[in-house]
Amino acid sequence: MLIDFEHARRRMVEFHLAGRGIADPRVLDAFRSVPREAFLPESLAEFAYEDTPLPIDQGQTISQPYIVALTIQALELREGDRVLEVGTGSGYAAAILGRVASEVYTVERLEPLAAAATQRLSRLGFTNVQVACQDGSLGWSDHAPYDAIAVAAGGPHAPPALLGQLAIGGRLVIPVGPNDAAQVLVRFTRESETEYREEALTEVRFVPLIGEQGWTTAALSKARAASAGAGVALLPAASEKVPRSDKASPGVSRRADGAGIVTLLREVAEPVDGIDTASLESLVERVGDAHLVLLGEATHGTSEFYRMRARITQELIERRGFNFVAVEADWPDAARIDDYVLGAPRRSTLEFTPFARFPTWMWRNHEVHDFVDWLRAYNTDHASRRVGFHGLDLYSLFTSIGVVLSYLDGVDPAAAGVARHRYGALTPWQKDPAAYGQAVLVGRYESSENAVVAILREMLERRVDYARKDGERFFDAAQNARVVANAERYYRAMYYGSVTSWNLRDTHMFDTLQSLLAFHGPGSKGIVWEHNSHVGDATATEMGARGERNVGQMCRALLGDQAYIVGFGTDHGTVAAASSWGEPMKRMRVVPACDRSYERLCHDTNIAAFALHLRNPRRRALREELTPQRLERAIGVVYRPETELQSHYFYASLPQQFDEYLWFDETRAVRPLEEAPRMRSNEIPDTYPFGV
């Protein structure tokens, strides 16, 4: 696969660095000139300019470009400065520093990494960078004092040796925290022989600084055990001043106890007396003429969230003329529901059981079944403006292959034969597509990317001929071909880092939404059902700080106020979830919300359920008080209450994330469906849309 690295590098600088507040022109020029792919294993080169950490030798990582840039910008380097870097790793950050500073000295404790970095930097012509293999927590006193010191590993405190090697006026930037899971990037400026000014910059997570004045192995193990048992303090103390470098950086609420905010919430909240009986007049009016309404959920297994989304969706369909519902489900599975609600013959003859993949309860539940039956009845009564039901996700690699082949068999047998040959390379992995990605990563198997993309390209080239026969069936088959192409890349990317795979998946879902708007015609409008983490604007959360983008963010960028985003939250109750991926569903108890969270503020109102308008609230103070970031909870299909703070909380700014927030203080788990009867593939779906 040929990659235009220079173009990718420029795009990374503009989008991930300059676009997120890195303004120092010398730092940006340095990133434009240093080839990150040269510091990575060849198998990871195609992901060099994703804004994500990536694995290198010795169990270490090459740091996320944005964090490297943020650190170097915080050093405030001047021409002629001498710099010490602690934690050479691959040598990438040292190379960037070498473009900005006059002299760079970099220390690495692992000899294989130090040796490889020395050779790499020499080969690339960095004559002003010297590498040493030694304890980085002690610095490199031979070349002190330094104008700036950058530490690429987190310690329990700033090592005295490093502080002592700073020149007067020198800056040390280092992650510090009670363990390697809770760190703050801090800048120390030496103001005199004995005085240092300290500034907290942002929350980060680095590998631990192992050494005499960093972590010992025993001390780190003890700190990790303590944080797992009691939870770590993720927010700075209320007395600390934390500058906000951008809207995704964590801050501290101006009201430490939250009492004033709770009073304000009680004043502006719109109580919900019951899901079936509540008036949604105000919410529908606020939606206005939006083209997309995104309805979230704080968990994948809560009945109230599904039922309230269904109620809102019904109101929007009946009163605002929405054309389709798009959900966080696989395209071919949701297509069976679409056939059912439209009362149409099945568009594909492929035999399979919809929603049979883990987590089955996410869509095979009574709450969804009730909504689907309502939608079928609505379409029966409104034949001229029927509403579709579609899936946005990309996990259905092999089901989608089957649908594509079934379609081509009917319209172009010769093309079907070519597609079978090209898809055939993926066949050994149909029971475990993730294993395919791993096999490609380690070089045991060749990527099928070119083959699967070729099938999609050729189908699109023939779309006029194919669509003339049956436009709806062609659209369905083409979307399945697109799923295969993107899923193939996704299963490879999932081993390279969560940011890369997350961005691939959400970009696929967003692209699918755009295709649906085009398919349903000019002026069409859609309703999205996905998790809060997908629909809430990622730029208002720590996801954005990690370089992750999501559906909500991209919808806002495309449509502005024409996208209306609704988040959901709960304090306690039960949830349908599993303890680990692939394990059986359990009805689990939801732990009451932790202090310092948005959920705790909502719980303290003592209102059982309410709607909170955030875009233009009637009290402007609401946005002002809720905008500083707080913790927010997200439970997916896996729930680990024993480590809830570490596993399920993240920082967010609620009013920047959502336009509306719906609160249910106590909630209960969804009710999974029993197994549905099988049906013949040529039957018109009638009673059991969740069957074969």
C-alpha positions in Angstrom: 0.0 0.0 0.0 1.5 3.4 -1.1 1.1 6.1 1.5 1.8 9.8 0.9 3.6 10.3 4.2 4.3 14.0 3.5 0.7 14.8 2.9 -0.3 12.8 6.0 2.3 14.7 8.1 1.0 18.1 7.0 -2.5 17.0 7.7 -1.6 15.8 11.2 0.1 19.1 11.9 -2.8 21.2 10.7 -5.6 19.1 12.2 -4.2 17.5 15.3 -1.7 20.1 16.4 -2.5 23.6 15.1 -6.2 22.8 15.1 -6.0 22.0 18.8 -4.1 25.0 20.0 -0.4 24.3 19.3 0.6 27.8 18.1 4.4 28.0 18.3 5.5 28.2 14.7 8.9 26.6 15.4 7.3 23.6 17.0 4.8 23.2 14.1 7.7 23.5 11.6 9.6 20.8 13.5 6.7 18.4 13.3 6.4 19.1 9.5 10.0 18.2 9.0 10.5 15.0 11.1 9.3 11.7 9.5 7.4 9.9 12.3 7.3 6.7 10.2 11.1 6.4 10.5 10.7 5.9 14.3 8.1 3.1 14.0 8.2 -0.6 13.1 7.5 -1.0 9.4 4.2 -2.8 10.1 2.9 0.3 11.9 4.0 2.9 9.3 0.6 3.5 7.8 -0.6 4.7 11.2 2.3 7.1 11.7 0.2 10.2 11.5 -2.7 9.1 13.6 -2.7 11.2 16.8 -2.2 8.2 19.0 0.6 6.5 20.9 1.9 3.3 19.2 3.8 0.3 20.4 7.6 0.1 20.0 10.2 -2.4 21.4 10.6 -3.3 25.0 6.9 -2.9 25.8 7.2 0.9 25.4 5.3 3.4 23.2 6.0 6.3 20.9 4.0 9.2 22.4 0.9 10.8 20.9 2.1 13.7 18.7 -0.3 16.2 20.4 1.2 15.4 23.8 4.7 15.7 22.5 3.8 19.0 20.9 2.1 20.3 24.1 5.1 19.3 26.2 7.6 21.0 23.8 5.5 24.2 23.5 5.2 24.3 27.3 9.1 24.4 27.5 8.9 27.8 25.8 12.2 27.2 24.0 14.3 30.0 22.7 17.1 30.0 20.0 20.3 28.6 21.5 18.6 26.7 24.3 20.2 23.5 25.7 17.6 20.8 26.5 17.6 17.5 28.4 15.0 14.9 27.5 14.3 12.0 29.9 12.8 8.9 28.2 14.3 8.7 24.7 12.1 5.8 23.6 12.2 5.7 19.8 14.0 9.0 19.6 11.0 10.8 17.9 10.6 13.5 20.5 14.3 14.1 20.7 14.3 14.6 16.9 11.6 17.2 17.2 13.5 18.9 20.0 16.6 18.8 17.8 14.8 21.0 15.2 13.9 23.6 17.8 16.8 23.7 20.3 20.5 24.2 19.8 21.7 21.1 21.8 19.6 18.1 23.0 20.8 15.5 25.5 18.4 12.5 25.9 18.5 9.7 28.5 17.0 6.2 28.1 17.2 3.5 30.8 16.6 0.6 28.4 19.8 -0.2 26.5 18.2 -1.7 23.4 16.1 1.4 22.9 19.0 3.7 23.6 21.1 1.9 21.0 18.4 1.9 18.4 17.6 5.6 18.9 21.3 6.5 18.6 21.6 4.7 15.2 18.3 6.1 14.0 19.1 9.7 14.9 22.5 9.5 13.4 21.1 8.0 10.1 18.6 10.9 9.9 21.4 13.5 10.4 20.6 14.8 13.9 24.1 15.8 14.9 23.0 18.0 17.7 21.3 15.2 19.7 23.3 12.9 22.1 21.9 9.8 23.7 23.0 8.1 27.0 21.8 4.9 28.6 21.4 5.6 32.3 18.9 6.4 35.1 16.8 9.3 33.7 15.5 10.3 37.2 19.0 11.5 37.9 19.3 13.5 34.8 22.6 14.0 33.0 24.7 16.2 35.2 27.7 16.3 32.8 26.0 18.8 30.5 24.0 20.8 33.1 22.6 23.4 33.5 19.8 23.1 31.0 17.4 25.8 29.8 14.7 23.2 29.6 14.0 19.6 30.6 11.2 17.4 29.2 10.3 14.1 30.9 8.4 11.5 28.9 7.5 9.3 32.0 5.4 10.0 35.0 6.9 10.2 38.5 5.4 10.6 42.0 7.1 14.0 42.2 9.6 16.1 40.3 13.0 14.5 41.0 15.3 16.9 42.9 18.2 16.0 40.6 16.3 17.3 37.6 15.2 20.5 39.4 18.8 21.0 40.4 20.1 20.7 36.8 17.8 23.6 35.6 19.4 26.9 34.9 17.8 30.0 36.6 14.7 30.7 34.5 14.8 27.1 33.2 11.6 25.1 32.7 10.9 21.4 33.6 7.8 19.8 32.2 7.0 16.4 33.8 3.9 14.2 34.4 3.4 13.7 38.2 0.8 11.8 40.1 0.0 9.2 42.8 0.5 6.3 40.3 0.8 5.8 36.5 -3.0 5.9 36.0 -3.6 9.5 37.4 -1.1 12.1 36.3 -1.0 15.8 35.7 1.5 17.4 33.3 3.2 20.1 35.4 5.7 22.9 34.5 8.3 23.9 37.1 10.1 27.2 36.4 13.3 27.9 38.4 13.1 31.4 39.7 16.2 31.3 42.0 18.6 28.9 43.6 15.9 27.6 45.9 12.5 28.8 44.4 10.4 27.1 41.7 7.1 28.2 40.3 4.7 25.3 39.6 1.8 25.2 37.1 -0.5 22.3 36.3 -1.2 22.0 32.5 -3.5 19.1 31.8 -4.4 15.5 32.7 -2.1 12.9 31.0 -1.1 9.3 31.3 2.5 8.2 30.7 4.6 5.1 31.4 6.1 5.3 34.9 9.5 7.0 35.5 11.5 4.1 37.0 14.7 5.1 38.8 16.4 6.2 42.0 14.4 9.5 42.2 11.3 8.2 40.4 9.3 5.0 41.0 10.9 1.8 42.3 9.1 -1.4 41.2 7.9 -2.1 44.7 6.6 1.4 45.3 4.8 1.5 42.0 3.1 -1.8 42.7 2.0 -0.5 46.1 0.6 2.7 44.6 -1.3 0.8 41.9 -2.8 -1.5 44.5 -3.9 1.4 46.7 -5.6 3.2 43.8 -7.4 0.0 42.8 -8.8 -0.4 46.3 -9.8 3.1 47.1 -10.0 5.0 43.8 -7.6 7.7 42.8 -8.1 11.4 43.2 -8.5 12.5 39.6 -9.1 16.2 40.2 -6.6 18.7 41.6 -7.4 20.0 45.0 -9.9 22.9 45.0 -7.2 25.3 46.1 -5.0 24.7 43.1 -5.1 26.9 40.1 -5.4 24.9 36.9 -5.0 26.9 33.7 -7.4 25.8 30.9 -5.3 25.5 27.7 -8.4 24.6 25.6 -11.9 23.5 26.2 -10.9 19.9 26.5 -8.5 20.5 29.4 -9.8 19.6 32.9 -10.6 22.4 35.2 -12.1 22.9 38.6 -15.7 24.0 39.3 -15.8 27.5 40.9 -18.1 26.1 43.5 -16.2 23.3 45.3 -19.2 21.8 47.1 -21.6 22.1 44.2 -24.4 23.3 46.5 -25.1 26.4 44.4 -25.2 24.4 41.2 -27.7 21.9 42.6 -30.0 24.8 43.6 -29.7 26.1 40.0 -30.5 22.7 38.6 -33.6 22.4 40.7 -34.8 25.8 39.4 -34.3 25.1 35.6 -35.0 21.3 35.4 -38.2 20.2 33.6 -39.5 17.2 35.6 -40.5 14.1 33.7 -43.4 12.5 35.5 -43.4 9.3 33.4 -42.0 8.2 30.1 -45.3 7.4 28.5 -47.1 10.5 29.9 -44.5 13.3 30.0 -45.1 16.3 27.8 -42.3 16.6 25.2 -43.7 19.8 23.7 -40.7 21.9 24.9 -38.1 19.4 23.7 -39.7 19.1 20.3 -39.9 22.8 19.9 -36.2 23.1 20.8 -35.3 20.5 18.2 -36.9 22.9 15.7 -35.9 22.2 12.1 -32.8 20.1 12.9 -31.9 17.5 10.2 -30.3 15.1 12.7 -31.3 14.4 16.3 -28.8 12.3 18.2 -30.2 10.5 21.2 -27.6 9.0 23.5 -27.5 6.7 26.5 -25.1 6.4 29.4 -25.2 2.6 29.3 -26.1 0.0 26.7 -28.4 -1.9 29.0 -30.9 0.5 30.6 -34.6 0.2 30.0 -35.5 3.9 30.6 -33.0 5.1 28.0 -34.4 2.8 25.3 -38.0 3.7 26.2 -37.4 7.4 26.3 -35.6 7.4 23.0 -38.5 5.5 21.5 -41.0 8.0 22.9 -39.0 11.0 21.6 -38.5 9.3 18.3 -42.3 8.7 17.9 -43.0 12.4 18.7 -40.4 13.5 16.1 -41.7 11.2 13.4 -45.3 12.2 13.9 -44.8 15.9 14.5 -41.6 16.8 12.6 -41.7 14.3 9.7 -38.4 12.5 10.3 -37.5 9.9 7.6 -35.3 7.3 9.3 -33.9 5.9 12.5 -30.2 4.9 12.5 -28.8 2.9 15.4 -25.5 1.6 16.8 -26.1 -1.8 15.2 -24.7 -3.7 12.3 -26.1 -2.8 8.8 -27.3 -6.2 7.7 -28.9 -7.0 11.0 -30.8 -3.7 11.1 -31.8 -4.3 7.4 -34.0 -7.2 8.6 -35.8 -4.8 10.9 -36.1 -2.3 8.1 -37.8 -5.0 5.9 -40.2 -5.7 8.7 -41.2 -2.1 9.5 -41.6 -1.4 5.8 -43.7 -4.5 5.3 -41.6 -5.5 2.4 -40.1 -8.8 1.2 -36.6 -9.4 2.4 -34.0 -7.7 0.2 -31.4 -10.4 0.8 -31.8 -14.2 0.6 -28.9 -14.7 3.0 -29.8 -16.9 6.0 -28.6 -15.6 9.3 -29.9 -14.7 12.8 -30.0 -10.9 13.3 -28.3 -9.5 16.4 -26.8 -12.9 17.3 -23.3 -11.4 17.9 -22.3 -10.4 21.5 -23.9 -8.3 23.0 -27.2 -9.8 21.9 -29.2 -8.0 24.6 -28.3 -4.6 23.2 -30.9 -4.9 20.4 -32.7 -8.2 21.1 -34.7 -6.8 23.9 -38.4 -6.1 24.6 -37.9 -2.3 24.6 -36.6 -2.3 21.0 -39.2 -4.9 20.0 -42.0 -2.7 21.2 -40.6 0.3 19.3 -40.2 -1.7 16.1 -43.8 -2.9 16.3 -44.9 0.7 16.7 -42.8 1.7 13.7 -44.4 -1.0 11.5 -47.9 0.1 12.5 -47.0 3.7 11.8 -45.7 2.8 8.3 -48.8 0.7 7.6 -50.9 3.8 8.3 -48.6 6.2 6.4 -47.6 4.4 3.2 -46.6 7.6 1.5 -44.1 8.7 4.1 -42.7 5.5 5.6 -39.8 5.6 8.1 -36.7 3.4 7.7 -34.6 1.6 10.3 -30.9 1.3 9.6 -27.6 0.2 11.3 -24.5 2.3 11.5 -21.8 -0.1 12.8 -19.1 -2.2 11.0 -18.7 -5.4 13.0 -20.6 -7.5 10.5 -17.6 -8.3 8.3 -18.7 -11.8 7.2 -22.4 -11.3 7.2 -21.9 -8.3 4.9 -19.7 -10.4 2.7 -22.6 -12.9 2.4 -25.1 -10.2 1.5 -22.8 -8.7 -1.2 -22.3 -12.1 -2.8 -26.0 -12.9 -2.6 -26.8 -9.7 -4.3 -24.2 -10.1 -7.1 -25.3 -13.6 -7.7 -28.7 -12.2 -8.8 -27.6 -9.2 -10.8 -24.1 -10.0 -12.1 -22.9 -13.7 -11.7 -19.5 -12.9 -13.3 -18.8 -10.1 -10.8 -20.0 -12.5 -8.1 -17.3 -15.0 -9.1 -14.6 -12.3 -8.9 -15.9 -11.1 -5.5 -15.9 -14.7 -4.2 -12.2 -15.1 -5.1 -11.2 -11.7 -3.6 -13.2 -12.2 -0.4 -12.0 -15.8 -0.1 -8.7 -14.8 1.5 -10.7 -13.7 4.6 -12.6 -17.0 4.9 -10.3 -18.7 7.4 -11.1 -15.9 9.9 -14.8 -15.8 9.8 -15.2 -17.1 13.4 -12.7 -14.6 14.8 -12.1 -11.6 12.5 -10.0 -10.0 15.3 -7.5 -12.8 14.8 -7.2 -11.8 11.2 -6.0 -8.3 12.3 -3.4 -9.8 14.6 -2.1 -12.2 11.9 -1.6 -9.3 9.5 0.0 -7.2 12.2 2.7 -9.8 13.0 3.3 -10.6 9.3 1.8 -14.1 9.3 -0.9 -13.1 6.8 -1.2 -10.6 3.9 -3.7 -7.8 4.2 -6.9 -8.1 2.1 -7.4 -4.4 1.9 -6.8 -3.9 -1.8 -9.1 -6.8 -2.7 -12.1 -5.7 -0.6 -11.7 -2.1 -1.6 -11.6 -3.2 -5.3 -15.0 -4.9 -4.9 -16.6 -1.7 -3.5 -15.0 0.4 -6.2 -16.2 -1.8 -9.0 -19.8 -2.0 -7.6 -19.9 1.8 -7.4 -18.6 2.1 -11.0 -21.5 0.0 -12.1 -24.1 1.6 -9.8 -26.1 3.0 -12.7 -26.7 -0.4 -14.2 -27.2 -2.1 -10.9 -29.5 0.6 -9.4 -31.7 0.5 -12.5 -32.8 -3.0 -11.6 -33.5 -2.3 -8.0 -32.2 0.9 -6.4 -33.0 -0.1 -2.8 -31.3 -3.5 -3.1 -28.2 -1.9 -4.7 -28.0 0.7 -2.0 -28.1 -2.1 0.6 -25.5 -4.2 -1.2 -23.2 -1.3 -1.7 -23.4 -0.3 1.9 -22.5 -3.9 2.9 -19.5 -3.7 0.6 -18.5 -0.5 2.3 -18.9 -2.2 5.7 -16.5 -5.0 4.5 -13.9 -2.5 3.4 -14.0 -0.5 6.6 -14.3 -3.5 8.9 -11.2 -5.1 7.3 -9.2 -2.0 8.1 -10.8 -1.8 11.6 -9.8 -5.3 12.6 -6.2 -4.5 11.6 -6.3 -1.1 13.4 -7.6 -2.4 16.7 -4.2 -3.8 17.5 -2.4 -0.5 16.8 -4.2 1.7 19.4 -7.6 2.6 20.6 -7.6 6.1 19.0 -7.0 4.7 15.5 -9.7 2.0 15.7 -12.2 4.3 17.4 -11.7 7.0 14.7 -12.2 4.5 11.9 -15.4 3.2 13.5 -17.0 6.6 14.2 -16.0 7.9 10.8 -17.6 4.9 9.2 -20.8 5.5 11.2 -20.8 9.2 10.2 -20.2 8.4 6.5 -23.1 6.0 6.7 -25.3 8.7 8.1 -24.4 11.0 5.2 -25.2 8.1 2.8 -28.6 7.7 4.4 -29.5 11.4 4.2 -28.6 11.3 0.5 -30.5 8.0 -0.1 -33.7 9.3 1.6 -33.6 12.4 -0.6 -33.3 16.2 -0.3 -34.5 17.6 3.0 -34.5 14.2 4.7 -34.1 14.0 8.5 -32.8 11.3 10.7 -32.8 10.2 14.3 -29.7 8.5 15.8 -29.6 6.0 18.7 -26.1 5.6 20.0 -24.1 5.7 23.3 -23.3 9.1 24.8 -19.7 8.6 23.9 -20.5 8.5 20.2 -23.1 11.3 20.0 -21.8 13.7 22.6 -19.3 16.2 21.0 -15.9 14.6 21.6 -14.1 18.0 21.5 -15.8 18.7 24.9 -14.3 15.7 26.5 -11.0 14.1 27.3 -11.6 11.9 24.2 -10.8 15.0 22.1 -7.5 15.5 24.1 -6.5 12.0 23.1 -7.2 12.7 19.4 -10.5 10.8 19.2 -13.3 12.1 17.1 -16.9 10.9 17.1 -20.2 11.0 15.3 -21.6 14.0 17.3 -18.5 16.1 16.7 -18.6 15.4 12.9 -22.4 16.0 12.8 -21.9 19.4 14.4 -19.1 20.3 12.1 -21.3 19.4 9.1 -24.6 20.8 10.2 -24.0 23.2 13.1 -27.2 23.9 14.9 -29.0 21.6 12.5 -27.7 18.7 14.6 -29.4 18.4 18.0 -27.7 16.2 20.6 -29.4 14.7 23.6 -27.4 12.9 26.4 -28.8 10.6 29.1 -27.7 9.9 32.7 -28.5 7.9 35.8 -27.3 7.5 39.4 -28.2 4.0 40.5 -30.3 0.9 39.8 -29.6 -2.1 37.6 -28.1 -2.6 34.2 -27.7 -5.4 31.7 -24.0 -5.9 31.1 -21.2 -8.4 31.1 -18.1 -8.6 33.3 -15.8 -9.0 30.3 -16.1 -9.0 26.5 -17.9 -12.1 25.3 -19.1 -13.2 28.7 -22.8 -13.9 29.5 -25.1 -11.0 30.3 -25.8 -10.3 34.0 -28.3 -8.0 35.7 -25.8 -5.9 37.6 -26.2 -3.3 40.3 -25.2 0.3 39.2 -23.0 1.9 41.9 -24.2 5.4 43.0 -22.4 8.2 41.2 -19.1 9.4 42.6 -18.4 12.9 44.0 -17.2 15.5 41.6 -19.4 14.1 38.8 -22.3 15.6 36.9 -24.3 12.5 37.9 -23.8 13.4 41.6 -25.1 17.0 41.0 -28.2 15.6 39.3 -28.8 13.1 42.0 -28.5 15.8 44.7 -31.5 17.6 43.2 -33.8 14.9 44.6 -35.8 15.0 41.3 -36.5 11.5 40.1 -36.4 12.4 36.4 -36.0 15.6 34.4 -34.9 17.3 31.2 -32.2 19.9 31.2 -32.0 22.3 28.3 -28.3 23.2 27.8 -28.0 25.0 24.4 -29.9 28.2 25.4 -31.1 27.7 29.0 -33.5 30.2 30.5 -30.9 30.9 33.1 -27.6 31.7 31.5 -25.8 30.9 34.7 -26.5 27.2 34.1 -24.0 27.0 31.3 -21.5 29.1 33.2 -21.6 26.8 36.2 -21.7 23.5 34.3 -19.1 24.3 31.7 -15.9 23.6 33.8 -15.2 20.0 33.3 -16.3 17.3 35.7 -16.3 13.6 35.8 -19.0 11.8 33.7 -19.8 8.1 33.7 -20.0 5.8 30.7 -21.0 2.1 30.9 -20.9 0.1 27.8 -21.6 -3.6 27.3 -18.9 -4.4 29.9 -19.4 -3.1 33.5 -16.7 -3.3 36.2 -18.1 -1.7 39.3 -15.2 -2.8 41.4 -12.9 -0.4 39.5 -15.6 2.0 38.4 -13.7 5.3 38.8 -10.8 4.1 36.7 -12.9 2.1 34.2 -16.0 4.2 33.6 -15.4 7.9 34.3 -13.9 10.5 32.1 -13.8 14.3 32.0 -16.3 16.3 30.0 -18.0 19.7 29.8 -21.7 18.8 29.7 -23.1 22.0 28.1 -20.5 21.8 25.3 -21.1 18.1 24.8 -24.9 18.0 24.6 -27.8 20.4 23.7 -30.1 18.6 26.1 -29.6 16.2 29.0 -32.2 13.7 30.3 -31.9 12.4 33.8 -33.3 9.3 35.4 -32.1 8.9 39.0 -33.0 5.2 39.4 -33.0 2.9 36.4 -33.4 -0.8 35.6 -32.0 -3.2 33.2 -33.4 -3.9 29.7 -35.4 -7.1 29.3 -33.7 -9.5 26.8 -35.9 -11.3 24.3 -36.3 -15.1 24.2 -35.0 -16.8 21.1 -37.3 -16.1 18.2 -38.6 -18.8 15.7 -36.8 -19.3 12.4 -38.4 -18.2 9.2 -37.7 -19.1 5.5 -35.7 -16.5 3.7 -38.5 -15.7 1.2 -41.1 -15.0 3.8 -42.4 -11.5 4.3 -41.5 -10.7 7.9 -44.6 -10.6 10.0 -44.3 -11.2 13.8 -40.6 -11.9 14.4 -38.2 -9.4 12.9 -35.5 -10.7 15.2 -35.6 -14.2 13.8 -33.8 -15.6 10.8 
